[in-house]
Amino acid sequence: MERERSGLGTCTPRATERSNYRLAILLTLSMLYLLTYLHRMSPAVLAKALMNEFALSALAISLLSSLYFYPYAFAQVPIGVLSDVLGARNTIAGFMSISVIGCVLFAIAHDLYVLLIARALIGIGVAGVFVPAIKAISLWFKSDEFASALGVLKTFGGLGAVFSGYVLAVLLVTLGWRCSFLLFGFMTMALTIACWLIVRDPRVAERRKGKSGLKGAAKLILKSKNFWILIVFQFLLNGALYGFQGLWGGPYLIDVYKFDEVQAGACLSLIGIGLIVGAPVIGALSDKVFKSRKAVLSMFSGVFVLTWVPLAFVTTHIPPLLLHLVYFVMGFAGGVVVMVNTILKESFPLSMTGTAVSAVNMFPFLGGAAFQTGMGYVLDILSRTHVIEECYSLAFKLCLLGATTAFICSLLTEETFQAGEGGPELLAKGPLEAIASESNTRA
């Protein structure tokens, strides 16, 4: 009986049903997260085509790309509260509907202003996926499964980065960027419907209510040392990664190494492939091998720093094999962000998971917007007096500085791993009983 309640090592029909249902939820959430990465990284492939068609400067294309990040960032806290109050299903479905509108508008845009509005709508819409997904995973998976399940979610994010690299480059050549975005809109609508049909939000005993609950949660979060350290960590590490992977990593290959769009997209996709491999490996290493969050966070953020050294100091003369390896290892080490969300989940009560994660999850996207815009500014200004290779070198040195500071932050975090900690109360139930107990989220 105890084995069945804990969800460990049982092959009863109810246990099998529960396991299959949890996997269906995780797969649905992961596919949605794949789309958020596809949209996030697509400007790195589309940049040259958009610059040519709309006569955009480097700073203008940086602004366009960054308009995904600003609304995404500032929507995080409201989305976190909605995830805790309304549940993952309602929150994701509502926000992803906005991104469908953004995709269609982007595809039919004929001037920069419409592109900017469409990009902002896409950013607002896909903002409503990650934090609610974390909330759902917290409810459906036990503590010693959480980092591994989160690694699966991040793996699909890596697939989205791959699709936004090589696959999007191929679509760009064969269909054009407008038809490609119409296709993305259809995919987004289909997965939004799937989320509504599959994902459920079982009620847990800790659900907080009212303004007093929000005030108490805010006080607890703001008193946490890990909260403030991870804000800086996320801003800098993800800012550098998104600045490179999401925009300037592609033009760098085209301008400096004379790659064409498909070659650049293929190389960019190695970052996504690295994330596909790295996120679940890093999560499993933390859960099962090192049994530590801090050690794994520091280890792989240190590896991330090393990937910037050749880009910053050997910008124009990196051997092809090493160049491709740098892109892959950068993505692999970037999977360390699964530790950030795991630490946050373990630092606060279950009823506050959405709010705590969302408060920190603002800063990767503020960082991404800042690094993309800052790198574009450096390229625009210095290109007037310097060759383009020197401009990229300085831009990458800024990323190296940010990554190094993030590594220092990782050394200051507090350990949160607790061996043998049980999962939430809903794991004692089969999925049908859990669904029957939900309060607000039934269709």
Secondary structure by P-SEA (a helix, b strand, c coil): ccccccccccccaaaaaaaaaaaaaaaaaaaaaaaaaaaaaccccaaaaaaaaacccaaaaaaaaacccaaaaaaaaaaaaaaaaccaaaaaaaaaaaaaaaaaaaaacccaaaaaaaaaaaaaaacccaaaaaaaaaacccccaaaaaaaaaaaaaaaaaaaacaaaaaaaacccaaaaaaaaaaaaaaaaaaaaacbbbbbcccccccaaaaaaaaaaaaacaaaaaaaaaaacaaaaaaaaccccaaaaaaacccccaaaaaaaaaaaaaaaaacaaaaaaaaacccccaaaaaaaaaaaaaaaacccccccccccaaaaaaaaaaaaaaaccaaaaaaaaaaaccccaaaaaaaaaaccaaaaaaaaaaaaaaaaaaacccccaaaaaaaaaaaaaaaaaaaaaaaaaccccccccccccccccccaaaaaaacccccc
